[in-house]
Amino acid sequence: MLVGGVNVFKVLGRPDADEAFAKVELAYKIHTLIQQTGLSQTQAARLLNTDRARVSNLMRGRLEEFSIERLFHFLNKLGQDIDVTIRPKRRAHAQVHILAKAG
């Protein structure tokens, strides 16, 4: 979560703060796409090739069981392209950034 321009997972001292933040951003995009398409959790589960309980967990922000790769797969199943850009760091510490565009 980014609150006031700060990754709250870093503030909380989580060693996996960047990964946790990335998962939240991806899950939020998946949640939004499922809602926009009007899919029920059962329909979304069928489309994403998973079970309804996992879709429910994702929709509630319970992301421990999901890898970033799995979330990318879900986004692809929901008709989204994924672009990953790797570049030299611009700040003192390298960071992970997720940009989810509407469209």
Protein Blocks (a to p, Z undefined) as FASTA:
>chain_A
ZZehiafklmnopaklmmmmmmmmmmmmmmmmmmmnopafklmmmmnopafklmmmmmno
paklpcfklmmmmmmmnopacdddddddfbfbdcddddddeZZ
